[in-house]
Amino acid sequence: MRALRKAPGELDEEGLVRLVAKGDRAAFEELYRRTAPWMAVRLSRRCADEQIVAEVMQETYLAVWRAAGAFAGAAAGGTAVGWLWTIAARRLVDAFRRRAHHAEPPLAAASQPMVPAAEEEALAATVGGDVGDALRRLAPELRQVLQAMVLDGLSVRETAVLLGLPEGTVKTRARRARIAMRRALA
């Protein structure tokens, strides 16, 4: 008896990634249709340069097409959406590094005051008041972990992969960040 195969539109993202791993173009197109809009928004919150966002999107989905077979899925405690975001975030960091490596700041830029990073501006727009102030006062390494886990909704494992840290370090920093936030808001 032959098993009935679901159409790509009937599968969740993990099922789509599994089909993409087998070379299913329709599943890839459906995965892209579902995930590209929110991915573009999330990347735009971290980078104001539309060209970089477009490059990162292209690199991300190319990587998904090529590496879908490596996706471990729920068996490893991850989600397809988290896996996609991890790939995109790493590609964004790579793009920033390439740009920083190839670009020399103009002389006029050296005399101008520091401008907040795009992530800081997005954070300020997202979280305001006392909570936003307390969050901005956190050490950068604690803020990164808290932002990834709370604002981006990533798991400990996904945060560890995104930031290139051991899971234990992510847990420790998350705990330290929460303690610091409680003290700041008390």
HUFEN-V901940 format. One record per backbone hydrogen bond with DSSP energy under -0.5 kcal/mol. CO is the residue of the C=O (numbers start at 1). NH is the residue of the N-H. If there is no record, write none. Layout:
co: <CO | CO>
nh: <NH | NH>
This chain:
co: <7 | 8 | 12 | 13 | 14 | 15 | 16 | 17 | 18 | 19 | 19 | 20 | 23 | 24 | 25 | 26 | 27 | 28 | 29 | 30 | 31 | 32 | 35 | 36 | 37 | 38 | 39 | 40 | 41 | 42 | 43 | 43 | 48 | 49 | 50 | 51 | 52 | 53 | 54 | 55 | 56 | 57 | 58 | 59 | 60 | 61 | 62 | 63 | 64 | 67 | 68 | 72 | 73 | 73 | 74 | 79 | 80 | 81 | 82 | 83 | 84 | 85 | 86 | 87 | 88 | 89 | 90 | 91 | 92 | 93 | 94 | 95 | 96 | 97 | 98 | 99 | 106 | 106 | 107 | 107 | 108 | 108 | 109 | 117 | 118 | 119 | 120 | 121 | 122 | 123 | 126 | 128 | 128 | 129 | 130 | 131 | 132 | 133 | 134 | 135 | 139 | 139 | 140 | 141 | 142 | 143 | 144 | 145 | 146 | 146 | 147 | 148 | 155 | 156 | 157 | 158 | 159 | 160 | 160 | 166 | 167 | 168 | 169 | 170 | 171 | 172 | 173 | 174 | 175 | 176 | 177 | 178 | 179 | 180 | 181 | 182 | 183>
nh: <10 | 11 | 16 | 17 | 18 | 19 | 20 | 21 | 22 | 22 | 24 | 23 | 25 | 28 | 29 | 30 | 31 | 32 | 33 | 34 | 35 | 36 | 39 | 40 | 41 | 42 | 43 | 44 | 45 | 46 | 46 | 47 | 50 | 53 | 54 | 55 | 56 | 57 | 58 | 59 | 60 | 61 | 62 | 63 | 64 | 65 | 66 | 67 | 68 | 70 | 71 | 75 | 76 | 78 | 77 | 83 | 84 | 85 | 86 | 87 | 88 | 89 | 90 | 91 | 92 | 93 | 94 | 95 | 96 | 97 | 98 | 99 | 100 | 101 | 102 | 103 | 109 | 110 | 110 | 111 | 111 | 112 | 112 | 121 | 122 | 123 | 124 | 125 | 126 | 127 | 128 | 131 | 132 | 133 | 134 | 135 | 136 | 137 | 138 | 138 | 142 | 143 | 144 | 145 | 146 | 147 | 148 | 149 | 150 | 151 | 152 | 154 | 159 | 160 | 161 | 162 | 163 | 164 | 165 | 170 | 171 | 172 | 173 | 174 | 175 | 176 | 177 | 178 | 179 | 180 | 181 | 182 | 183 | 184 | 185 | 186 | 186>
